Amino acid sequence: MEEVIINDCVRYCLKTGQLSRLDSVEQYINLDNLETAVLSYFIERDNTLITYDNLLSIWSSPVATENSLNRVISSLRKKFKQVGIAENLFINTSKKGYTFVGKLGTDDKAVPVPWKKWILSFSIVSLLVIAFNITIDWQDKVQQVPAIDMGEVRTSKLLEDADFKLDLAYNLANDRVAYSKKNIKDKYWYSEILDRYRGDRLRISLPNKNVRKNVWLTDNELVVRVYTEESCSIEKVTIDESYETFTFKTLFPCNPNSYASSLAKLDETRLLITDAKFNDTASDLYLGDTTTGEVTRIAINNDGGAGFYKVITHANSDLVALLSSSDGVTFRIDLVDSADNWKRIWTEYTKSNNYSVAWDGARLAFRNNKNGITIVTFNGTLEAQRINLPMLTPIHNISNASENSILLTSGQFAAQKLTYNDAVDSHLISNKANIHASVAVFLTDNDVLYVSTETGINQIWLYDHKARKNRQVSNFIEEQRIFNISVDEKNEFLAIEDNDGITLYRLNVYYSELEVLHTIKGRNPFFYQQTLGYADYSGQNSVIRAYDLASGADAELNIQGGLVGRTLDNKLYYSKRFQPGIWQYFHDNEDRLVLELPSSSYRWLLNDKHIVYQNDIGEYFEYNLEAGTVDSFQSETCVRPLTFKGKLCISGEPTESETSIIVLE
């Protein structure tokens, strides 16, 4: 049973999370991941009072509150109204919980649905197991496409700790898992190898260098990327038979300032490499011969932006998975044929950032737009079937393990506390998980706008420092990723950048309401001389433009190559897309290069005659605009600055990761 009829007029599909009217199946309303989980939980227990605690257990997240639940219930009520059910299906019992009172039935006749086989235990592992069992039915639909045998499903948690874990690579020959690891207090990444069954670990590291991007060559040979801000090399790590010692051998040089980089084994002597010339330039695909040291570029269009940031291969297929993004908002997954001039044979676009995908030569698994997992099965080069698996905890890596199994990392990858800092002390703004570290701005010395997920999705909040109180400003219904916010000098306008671009709002005098004024397809909003500045970024080129707040027309500002703009004392400074550095804008004269940056051209702030910037390993420096000198940025209270106002600072204090490595087979 995959569908249920509610109140004899609305169809709810548990598999897709969609509501539709019975008389109009082509028109439907999508539920997000939490809405789907909550509604399914209610339907399984219809006409039963469900306590707040039981409902909140669905989240598997420390940020879940009764407000989070109320937001989901409110959204469900609105979506039921959109499909024709105006009456309240969720009855609240004060201080206790909710009861779902909808009438349930099937297409055949209005009788109670046997929901016992749909019981969901909303932990990550059991969700996946049940989703596999109830959705896979490929043999009946597509001939010659094998189904995954989930008759005996086993799930194993291989590792759980407070370190970040990425770059998963499974060795089929000896059941060892390689991954990149870093504690929040560390400067550098290192690789670690875990024996799946014995639990033994081997740390692969070098002093004052990052070691990442693991790929297995043989059962005791691993290829990694070793880099600092000044140097980079692709190294072969040879491990002795006892798995206690190892040696490094340089295979190829690489570019140290390339974030969009990855490695994959094409065959016994050749590696696929993605690499870029500088930070924020598109990565190309290269072929490296491990016997000769020769590296050649493969002629395939990277579409600009980040370019190819991940490549995945499998020994049983000539098809190669390539991950790319031209704008940092939409992410592209391609299957290309390495035996046919790297021809693209399949493409998928997502709004969800996939650090990696699992590809076993016949099935491709990736994180979908609902933060679940989609598994696509191929018959040759043609897509034959796909299923969607709901997930209630964040997924950061998906990779292959053994046959018919998936390796993944899940859990809270990174959160942070926001602190309000003056010259002598710091005060906690919020200890909830604020997803984006750069999203905070001063309105006054006392009032701060910031983004928090306290109610379950990103909302704009106001912190009153004197009263030590927080209150919600926005009331967004749909989940959205907020990248930046900016306010003008008079605190009349607020610009918010999300996945769809920039929305300009008017703030009322109490900072309690947001009125939509205008939308712009742009990035990195800032206010400058009665205009809203932004980057018009196409993936290949970037131009800083401006929107006149008074006339509603385009302003004259046009800075070719500009990506990030900030203002100080009515002066405009900006950084460019392809040239690490900061320039000052002059209307009637040539712009002046103020500061050359080591690599990153976007992590910088302006404050009190200084430019504060961060290098690739997280160290902060400040450049004195008057003296022209550079010093380490040191503050006892503002350790990781997000925004300044004079001597005041908002700092982000990252919390430890809570991620696990899990194998499903």
N, C-alpha and C positions, 0 to 999 in steps of 0.2 A: 504494500500500500504506500503510494507515493504522494497522494493528494487527499485532502479532506474538504468537504463543503461546510461552510459556516453560514448559519442563519438562512439556509436554502437559496442563497443568492451569490455567494462569493466562494471562489475556489482558492485554496492555499496549497502551493506546491512545496513540500518539505525539501525536495531535492535542489530546487533553484532559489528558494526563498522569495517567491513571487506571489502577489495577490492579484486576482483578476475577477471580473464579473462573469457569471455563467453565460450571459447573453453576449459577451464580447471578449472572447479568449485572446484576441490579438492585442488588446490593450491591457497592460498590466502595470503594477507598481512593484518596484524592487525594494526589498527590505535589506538593510545592511546586516552585517554579521551578528551583531548583538541583538538586533530586532528579531532576526531569524531564530536565534538560540532561545530568547525569552519567550516568543510566541510558541515555539515547539514545546518548551518546558510547560507552559500553561495548558496547552492542548492535551498533553499526556495526563494532566492532573485537573481536567475541567471540573468546574463546580466544587473546587476544593480551595480553602484558604491557604495560600502559600506565604510563608513568613518572609520578611525582608532579608533575614540572614540566608535563608535557602535560595532566594532569588539572587542575592549578591554573590553567592558561591559560583555562579555561572561565569563571572568575570575572570577569575584566576588572576587578579591584578590588585596591587596595593592601593590604587587610586580610586577604587570603586566605593561609592557612597550611596545613601538613599537618594541624593540628588541625581546621581547617575541613573539609577533605576527609574526615577520619576521622569527624567528626560526621555528614556526609551519608551515608557508607557504612553507619554504624551504624543510622541512621534507615531506610535502604533495606532492610537486613536485617530489621529489626523489622516493616516493612510487608509484606515478602514472607511472613513468618511468619503475619501476620494473614490472608493470603489462601491459606494452605495450603502454602507452600514453606518447610520448616523447615531444609533443608540450606543451607550457606553457598555463595552464588553468587559471592561476591567473594573471591578468594584473594589474600592479601597476601604479597608477596615482600619480606622485610625490607630496608629502606633503598633499595628500588627503586620499587615501585608495586603495582598491583592487576591481576588478571586476572579477567574475567567468564567463568564456566564453565557458564552456563545453556544448556540445549538449546533452540534456536530453531526455530520453524516457523510455519505459517499455519493458518487454519481448515480448509483443504482437505486438507493432508497435511503431515507433519512433515518439511519440507525446508528447507534454508537459505534465508533471506529475502534477496532482492536489495536490499541496503541502500545500494548506491552512490548511488542517486538521493536518499537521505536524509542524505547527508553534511552535517553542520552545522559551519560555521566560527563559533565562538561569539562573534564580534564582533557588535555591535548592528546594523550595517547588513545584513550577510549573513543574520543571523537573520530580520530582517523580510522580506527579499527572498524567501528560501526559504519562509517561512511563508505569504506571499501566494500563491506559486506552487502550493504543495501542498494548500492548504485551500479555495481558492475554486472552487466548482462550482455557482453559483447558477442558471444557466440550466436545468439539468436538474431542479432542485427546485422553483423558484418561477417561475411564468410572469410576464412583464412586469416582472421585476426585473433590470436590467442588471448583468452581471458586470463587475468591474474587469479591464481588459485589462492583464495583467502580462507580456505577451509581451516587451516591451522595458522593463525596469525600470532606472531610473537613480537613483542615490543621490548626493547632494552634501553635503559638509560645508561649510557656509557660513562658520562662525566657530568658533574654539576659543581660549579664553584663560582667565585665572584670575579673571574677574569673574562675579558672579551675574547670570543673565539670565532675565527673566520677561516676561509680558505681550506675547507674540508677536502681531504683526499683519502680514499679507502684503498688499501692494498689487498687484492683478492688472494694473492699467493700466501700471505701469512696473517691475514685478519688484523692488520694494524691500521690505525687511523692517524694521519698527519693533519695538523691544523695549526693556524697561527694564533698566538696567545699574547695578551697584554693586560696587566693590571692597571687600574685607573691611576695609580701612583707612579707607574713606570713611564719612562720616556720612549723606550724602544720595544718593538715587537720581536718575538722570537717564535720559532717553530717547535712543536712538541709532537712526539710520536707515542701513541697509546696502544698497548697490546689489549685487544678487545676482551679477551678471556682471562688473561692473567692480571691485567690491571697495571702492568709495569709501564713506566714512562721514561722517555729519553728526551732531554731538552737539547735543541739545536740552536745555538746562539753564538754571537760574536760581540766583543766589547764595543759599546757605543755605535752599534749598527742595527738596523732593522733587518730581520730575516722573515720573509713572507712568501706567498704565492706558491704553495706546495704542489708538486706533481710527481708521481712515482714513475721512475724509469724501469726498475726491476724490483725484486723483493727486498733488496738492501741498498738501492740507489734512489735518492730523492733529488729533484731539481728545485731550487729556491731562488728568490730574488733578494740580493743583499744590497742595501742602499743607505745613504745618508743624504743630507742636502747637497753635498758636493760630489759624491761618487755613487756609482751603481754598477753592479755586475750580476750576471746570471751564473749561478754556481751549481756544480754537481756535488752532492753530499754522499759519500760512500761510508756505509756503516758496517762495522765488523760483525762477525757471525754471532757474537754474544750480545749484540745490540747494547754495547756499553760505551764504545768510542766511535769516533767518526773523523773524516778528513774532508776538506773542501778543495775543489778544483774549478778554476774559472773556465766557463764555456764561452760566454759572449759578454760584451759590454752592453750597458743600457743607459737610459737617460734618468738621472736622479730626480728630476722634477716632474715626473709623469705619475699622476695618480691613476689614470685609466690604463692599468697594465695587468697582464695575466700570462700564464703559461699553460701549455697542454702538450701531451705526447701524441704526435701524428703517427710515427712508426718507430722502429728500433733505433734509428739514427737521426731522426728529425723532430724538432720541436716547433710548435706554433707559438708565436710571441706577439702580444699586443703592447705597443709602447708609443709614447708621444714625445715631441721635442721639448715642451715646457709644460708646466701646470696650465690647465685651462685651454690646452690645444688638443685637437682631435687625435686619438690614437689610431694608428694603422695596424694592419695584420702583416706579420713577417714570418718567414720560414728560416729556421736556423739549423744548420747541419752540425751535429755534435762531433763528427769526425774531422771536418775541415775548418770549423769555426766560421764558415761563411754564412752571412745573413742577407736574405733578399726580401724585398717588399712584395707582397701579393697584391695584384691589381684588382682591388675590390673597394667600392666607394664606402667611406666611413660615415657619410651624411653629416659631418661636422659635429659641433658640440663636444661631448666627451669622446666621441668615436667609439671604437671597440674596447670596452672595458673588461670583457670576460670572454674566453674561448673554452669550449668543452668538446672533448672527443671521446670516442669509444672504439675499442679494438675491432669490434664486429661490424663497423659501418664506415663508409666513406663520407657520410654526412657529418658535418661539424656544426655545433651550435655556437652562434655569435650573439653577444649582448651588446647593445649600443644605446646611446641617447643623444639626440641632437640639441636638446634644450634643457635637460635636467628635470623635466616635468613628465614627459612621455618617454617610455622605455620600450625598446624594440628587441624582439627575440627572432633571430633568423636561423633557419637550417640551410646550409650551403653545401653543395656537392664538391668535395675536394678532387674528385675524379673527372669533373666536367667543368673545368675552368672556374671553379668556385661560384657556380651559378646558384642564385637564391631560389629555393624550391618551396619554401614555406615561411610565412611571417606572421607574428603576433605582436600587437601593440598593447601595452598596459600602462596604467597610471601608478602602479605599485612597483617600487624599485626592487628588482631582483638582483641580489649580489651574485647569485649563481643559479643554475638550473641543473636538474638531474637528467641525463641523457644516456640510455643504455643501448642505443642503436635501433630500438623499436618504439620506445615510450619516452616522452619528454614531460617532466614535471616542473611547474613553476608557480610562483606566488601570484595569485590573481588580484583583481581590484577590490575584492572583499576581504583581503588578507587571509584567504584560504589557499588551498593548493588545487591547481588544475592539472590533471594528467591526460595527455593527448597520446593516443596510440596511432601508429602509422602502418599502413600496408604498402610496403615499398616506400615511395616518395609521397604518397597521398595520405592525408589525414583520414582516419577511419572512425575514430570515436574519441570523445572526451568526457571526463567526469569532473565534478567539482567537490572538493572536500572542505567542509567548514572547519575553521580554526579559531580558537578563542584566546590564544596567546600569540604574541608576535613571533614571526618566522624570519630568520635572517639569512640562513644558508640552506640550500637544498642541493644534495649531491647524491651520487650513486654509492651504494654499498655492494653487497653481493647480488646475485640474480633475484629479481622480483622484490627488491628491498630499496628503501630510501634512507639516506643519512641526512640529518638536519640539525640545526641549532635553533632553539626556541627559548622564549622567556624575555624578560626585560633587559634589553641590550644596554641602554643608557638612559638615565634620568638625572635630574639635578634639582637642587634647592636654590632658590633665588634669595640673595641677601642685599639689604639696603645698607650702604657703607658711608659713614662720614669720616672725618679725619682721625677719630679716636676709637670708633666702635662699629660693630656691624649688627644688624637686626634681621632676623629671618622674615622674609616676605611670605614664602610658601614652601612647604616641604613636600608638595605634590610633584608628580612627574611632569615637568614642563618639557615638551618634546624637542623644541628647537632652541639651542643655547643663545642665539642672537636676538630673540624676540622679547625685548623690553625697551621702554622709552620713558623718560621723565616728562611729565606735564608741567609740574612746578617742583620746587624744592621738597614739597611734602607728598605730592601725588605721583604715582607711577602706574602706567599701563603695561600689562604683560599678558602673555598667552599661557593658559594652563588647561590641562585635561581633567580638572577636578570633577567635572560633571560627565565625564565619559568621552567627550569630544573636545576639540580645540575651541576655546572661547576667549574673548577679551575680558580681562579682569582689571579692577582698579585697587591699588594698595594705598591706604591713607596712613602715612607714617605716624603722625601725631596720635591718631586714635588706635593705631595698630590693628586696623580692620581691613578686610578684603571684601569686595562685592563684585558680582558679575555684571558686566556692561552689555555684552552681546547676547543674543539668543538664537544662535545658528541652529538649524535643524539637522542639516546634513553634515557628515564627517568631511573635513577638509584639512589639508596640511597647510599651515600658515608659515611662510618663509620669512617675511619681514613686516614690520609695522613702522609708520612714521607719522609725526604730528607737525603742524606748522607752528610758528613762533607764538601766535595768538591762541593756540589750542582750539581753533574753530574747525579744523579739518583733520581727519584721520585717513591714512592710506594703508590698506591691507593687501599684501601680496600672497595669493594662494595658488593652487594648481592651475586655475583658469586665467590668472593674470592679476591685475591691480584693480581694486574697487575703492573709489573715493567716497568717504562718508562725511557728513556734517555732525559734529559733536555739539550737544546742547550744553548749557552753562553748568549743569549738574553732572556732566559726564555719565548720564544714565540712559541715553538713547542714541542710536545710530541711524541716520537718514542717508540712504543711498543717493548719491548725486551723479556718479559717472563711472564707467568701467573702461579699462585700457588693457590691451594685449601687450603687457610689458613686464619688466622685472626691476627689482631694487629701487623702490620709490623713495624720494626725498623731496623736501620743500625748499625752494630757492626763489626769493624776490617775487612773491605772489604767484608762483607757478608750482605745479607738481612735476618734478623731474623724474625720469625713468629711463631704463635701458630698453631700447627696441632691439631685441635679440632674435636672430633668425636661425641660430645654430651654426652658421658660417660667419656672420658679421654681427657687430654690435654697434649701436649708435645711441648716445644719450640725447633724448629729446625732452620737451616740456609741454605741459598743458596749462593754459592761462586760466587761473581760478576765477577771474572776474568776467572774462568774455566767453569762456567755454570753448575757445578756439586753440589751435596749436600755436605755441610760442616760437620765437626765433632760435632757441637753443638747438644746436646741432653739433655734437662732438663725435666725430668719426672714431670708432674703436673703443669708445667709452663704455664701461660696464657698471661701475659702482661710483655713485656721487655722494658727497657729504659736504656740509657747510659749517663754517666757523667764522664768526664776526662778519657775516654777510659776504664771505668769500666762498667760492666753489672749488673744491678739490675732487679729483676723480682718479680712478685706476682704469687701465685698459684691459681688453680681452686677451691679447697675446703678448703684452710687454709688461713684465712685473715691475711696478713702480707707481708713483703717485705724482700727478700733475696738478698745477693750479690753472684755472680757467681765466682768460682775459677776453672781454668782449671785443676790444678794438686792437689787441695785439696778439702775438703768437703765445700760445700756452707754454708754461715753464715747467720742466721736470724738477720736482722738489726733492724726491727721495727715490732711490733705486731699492727695490725689495729683493731679498734673496731668491724667492720663488713665488710664494702665494701673493696674488694681486687683489685679494678680496677680504682678507681678515685684518682690517685696520679700522681705527676709530680716531676721532678728533677730540681734543680736550685741552683747553687752557694753554694755547700756543704750542701744543705738542701733537704729534702723530704717534699713536700707540698701535703697534702691530705685532703679529705672532708669526713665528717660523713654523716649519713643518713638524717639529717635535714638541710644539706647545710652549716654547719659551717666549716671553714677552719683552719687547724693547720699546723705547720711546725716543722720538726724534724731535729736537728742539727747533721749531720753525725760525726762531730769531737767531740762535747761536749756530745752527747747522750742525749740531753734535748728536751722536747716538749713544744712549746708555741703556743698561738693563732697566726694565720697568719693575720697580719694587714697591710693594704696598703691603703692610701688615693686615689690612682689612679687605682691600679689593684685590684678591689674588687672581681671579679670572674675569676681567672686566667685560661687560656686555654693552654698557652705555654709560656716558658721563654727563654731569651737569655741574660745572665748576669743580668744587672739591668733593662733590658727591659722586657716588658710583653704584651701579647695580652689578653684582658679581654672580656668576653661575658656579655653583659648587657641585660637580658631578658626583653621583652616588655610585656605589659599586654595581657591577653587572650581576644579573641573576639569570644566567643562561645555562642550558643543558645541551649536551650532544646526545641525540636519540637515534636509534636505528629501528626501522619498521620492516619486518620481513614476513 
